[in-house]
């Protein structure tokens, strides 16, 4: 037990050293990737999902309703030039469907946050830009709704609720730090098939939510 504890401390020390002192080029070519382990109770086996790189945060891990897919939303360390990461993995075929650090083959993802599935396994997530991304697991096609933050799907999967939680400086940053998701009380309702906006909801008096700014 003592040896194991020492090994863990040494590993943590070594990992922090790697993240702090490696250049971005070195970091991209480091010697290992993290694993997300999913245990299958039916077969009593572990499924090892390999992701790209070492994360600062794994922000969200979601399973499809039929347990066929797992979605992983994460954020890379500040010391790298990378931003966010999203992966969609087929647990039955044990294959990666989507592994994203960029979109349109050129733009780096910002930190990836909430992710959720419809009952038909369509999956959505949002980033700090903010943008909402929708992924079709059967084809791997990724679509984007700019300037929005994904909130949730309706129970029947026909609609999705979006907001705008873009990453900005805190108004009271001298007290609470420098950056955070902006205040917003606007909710947009979209059709999940056409990705068209069909309704906009907001507070009657136009107030904004202040809890995020105040870090409550």
C-alpha positions as CSV (number, residue, x, y, z in Angstrom):
1,X,0.0,0.0,0.0
2,X,2.8,2.4,0.9
3,X,4.6,1.7,-2.4
4,X,1.4,2.2,-4.3
5,X,0.8,5.6,-2.6
6,X,4.4,6.6,-3.4
7,X,3.9,5.6,-7.0
8,X,0.7,7.6,-7.3
9,X,2.4,10.7,-5.9
10,X,5.4,10.3,-8.2
11,X,3.1,9.8,-11.2
12,X,1.1,13.0,-10.3
13,X,4.3,14.9,-9.8
14,X,5.7,13.7,-13.2
15,X,2.4,14.4,-15.0
16,X,2.3,18.0,-13.6
17,X,5.9,18.4,-14.7
18,X,5.0,17.2,-18.2
19,X,2.0,19.6,-18.6
20,X,3.9,22.6,-17.2
21,X,7.2,22.4,-19.0
22,X,6.6,20.6,-22.4
23,X,6.3,22.8,-25.4
24,X,3.1,22.4,-27.5
25,X,4.9,20.4,-30.2
26,X,6.4,18.1,-27.6
27,X,3.0,17.7,-25.9
28,X,1.3,16.7,-29.1
29,X,3.9,13.9,-29.5
30,X,4.0,12.7,-25.9
31,X,4.3,9.0,-25.2
32,X,0.8,8.2,-23.9
33,X,-2.9,9.0,-24.3
34,X,-5.5,8.7,-21.5
35,X,-8.0,5.9,-21.4
36,X,-11.6,6.1,-20.4
37,X,-12.7,2.7,-19.0
38,X,-16.3,1.6,-19.5
39,X,-17.3,-1.6,-17.7
40,X,-19.8,-3.9,-19.5
41,X,-21.8,-5.7,-16.8
42,X,-23.2,-8.2,-19.3
43,X,-19.8,-9.6,-20.3
44,X,-18.1,-8.5,-17.1
45,X,-15.3,-6.9,-19.2
46,X,-13.7,-3.5,-19.4
47,X,-13.8,-1.5,-22.7
48,X,-10.8,0.7,-23.1
49,X,-11.6,3.9,-25.0
50,X,-8.4,5.7,-25.9
51,X,-8.6,9.5,-26.2
52,X,-6.1,11.9,-27.7
53,X,-3.7,13.4,-25.2
54,X,-3.8,14.3,-21.5
55,X,-6.8,16.4,-20.3
56,X,-7.1,19.1,-17.7
57,X,-10.8,18.3,-17.3
58,X,-13.1,15.6,-18.5
59,X,-16.2,17.8,-18.4
60,X,-18.9,15.4,-19.4
61,X,-19.3,11.7,-20.3
62,X,-22.7,10.6,-21.7
63,X,-24.2,7.3,-22.8
64,X,-26.8,6.8,-25.5
65,X,-30.1,5.3,-24.5
66,X,-29.3,1.9,-25.9
67,X,-25.8,1.9,-24.4
68,X,-24.3,1.5,-27.8
69,X,-22.4,4.8,-27.8
70,X,-20.4,6.9,-25.3
71,X,-19.6,10.6,-25.8
72,X,-16.7,12.3,-24.1
73,X,-16.3,16.1,-23.7
74,X,-13.1,17.5,-22.3
75,X,-10.6,20.3,-22.1
76,X,-6.9,20.4,-22.6
77,X,-4.4,22.1,-20.2
78,X,-3.7,25.9,-20.6
79,X,0.0,25.1,-21.2
80,X,-0.9,23.7,-24.7
81,X,-2.3,25.5,-27.7
82,X,-5.1,23.0,-27.8
83,X,-8.6,23.9,-26.5
84,X,-11.4,21.3,-26.3
85,X,-11.9,17.7,-27.3
86,X,-14.9,15.6,-28.2
87,X,-15.1,11.9,-28.9
88,X,-17.9,9.6,-29.9
89,X,-17.2,5.9,-29.5
90,X,-19.1,2.8,-30.6
91,X,-19.0,0.4,-27.6
92,X,-20.4,-2.6,-29.5
93,X,-17.9,-2.3,-32.4
94,X,-15.2,-0.9,-30.2
95,X,-14.4,1.7,-32.8
96,X,-14.0,5.5,-32.7
97,X,-16.7,7.3,-34.8
98,X,-15.6,10.9,-34.1
99,X,-12.5,12.3,-32.5
100,X,-12.4,16.1,-32.6
101,X,-9.9,18.7,-31.6
102,X,-10.7,20.9,-34.6
103,X,-13.7,21.7,-36.8
104,X,-13.8,22.5,-40.5
105,X,-10.3,21.0,-40.5
106,X,-8.8,24.2,-39.3
107,X,-10.4,25.8,-36.2
108,X,-9.4,24.6,-32.8
109,X,-12.3,23.7,-30.5
110,X,-12.7,25.7,-27.4
111,X,-13.4,23.8,-24.2
112,X,-16.2,21.2,-24.7
113,X,-19.0,21.1,-22.2
114,X,-22.5,19.6,-22.0
115,X,-23.2,16.6,-24.2
116,X,-26.4,14.5,-24.5
117,X,-28.2,12.0,-26.8
118,X,-31.6,11.7,-28.3
119,X,-33.4,8.3,-28.1
120,X,-32.3,7.8,-31.7
121,X,-28.7,8.3,-30.6
122,X,-28.1,11.7,-32.2
123,X,-25.7,13.6,-29.9
124,X,-25.0,17.3,-29.3
125,X,-22.4,19.2,-27.4
126,X,-21.3,22.9,-27.1
127,X,-18.1,24.7,-26.8
128,X,-17.0,28.0,-25.2
129,X,-16.9,30.0,-28.4
130,X,-19.9,29.3,-28.1
131,X,-21.0,26.9,-30.8
132,X,-23.4,23.9,-30.7
133,X,-22.4,20.8,-32.6
134,X,-24.7,17.9,-33.6
135,X,-23.3,14.5,-34.6
136,X,-25.0,11.7,-36.4
137,X,-23.4,8.4,-35.1
138,X,-24.4,6.3,-38.2
139,X,-22.6,8.6,-40.6
140,X,-20.2,10.6,-38.3
141,X,-21.4,13.8,-40.0
142,X,-20.9,16.9,-37.7
143,X,-23.1,20.0,-38.1
144,X,-22.8,23.3,-36.3
145,X,-25.1,26.1,-35.0
146,X,-22.9,29.1,-34.4
147,X,-23.2,31.4,-31.4
148,X,-25.2,29.0,-29.3
149,X,-24.8,26.8,-26.3
150,X,-26.6,23.4,-26.2
151,X,-28.8,22.9,-23.2
152,X,-31.0,19.8,-23.7
153,X,-33.2,17.8,-26.1
154,X,-36.9,17.5,-25.7
155,X,-38.1,14.0,-24.6
156,X,-39.2,13.0,-28.1
157,X,-35.9,14.3,-29.6
158,X,-37.8,16.6,-32.1
159,X,-36.5,19.8,-30.5
160,X,-33.5,21.2,-28.7
161,X,-33.0,24.1,-26.3
162,X,-30.0,26.3,-26.8
163,X,-28.7,29.4,-25.1
164,X,-25.7,31.7,-25.3
165,X,-23.0,31.0,-22.7
166,X,-20.0,32.5,-24.5
167,X,-16.7,32.9,-22.6
168,X,-16.1,36.5,-21.6
169,X,-14.3,38.4,-18.9
170,X,-16.1,38.7,-15.5
171,X,-17.5,42.2,-14.8
172,X,-16.1,41.8,-11.3
173,X,-13.0,39.9,-12.4
174,X,-10.8,41.8,-9.8
175,X,-12.7,39.8,-7.1
176,X,-13.5,36.5,-8.8
177,X,-10.9,35.9,-11.4
178,X,-10.6,36.7,-15.1
179,X,-12.9,34.7,-17.3
180,X,-16.3,32.9,-17.2
181,X,-19.4,32.0,-19.1
182,X,-21.5,35.1,-19.8
183,X,-24.8,35.8,-18.2
184,X,-27.8,34.8,-20.3
185,X,-31.5,34.3,-19.8
186,X,-32.4,33.7,-23.4
187,X,-33.4,30.2,-24.6
188,X,-33.7,29.3,-28.3
189,X,-35.8,26.4,-29.4
190,X,-34.5,24.6,-32.6
191,X,-35.9,21.8,-34.8
192,X,-33.4,19.0,-34.6
193,X,-33.9,17.8,-38.2
194,X,-33.8,21.2,-40.0
195,X,-31.6,22.9,-37.3
196,X,-33.9,26.0,-37.8
197,X,-34.8,28.3,-34.9
198,X,-38.6,28.1,-34.2
199,X,-38.9,30.1,-31.0
200,X,-37.0,32.5,-28.7
201,X,-37.8,32.6,-25.0
202,X,-36.5,35.2,-22.5
203,X,-37.3,36.7,-19.1
204,X,-40.4,39.1,-19.3
205,X,-38.4,42.0,-18.0
206,X,-35.2,41.1,-19.8
207,X,-33.2,40.4,-16.7
208,X,-29.9,38.4,-17.0
209,X,-28.8,35.6,-14.8
210,X,-26.1,36.8,-12.4
211,X,-25.2,33.6,-10.7
212,X,-22.5,32.6,-13.2
213,X,-20.8,36.0,-12.8
214,X,-20.8,35.8,-9.0
215,X,-19.7,32.1,-9.1
216,X,-22.5,30.9,-7.0
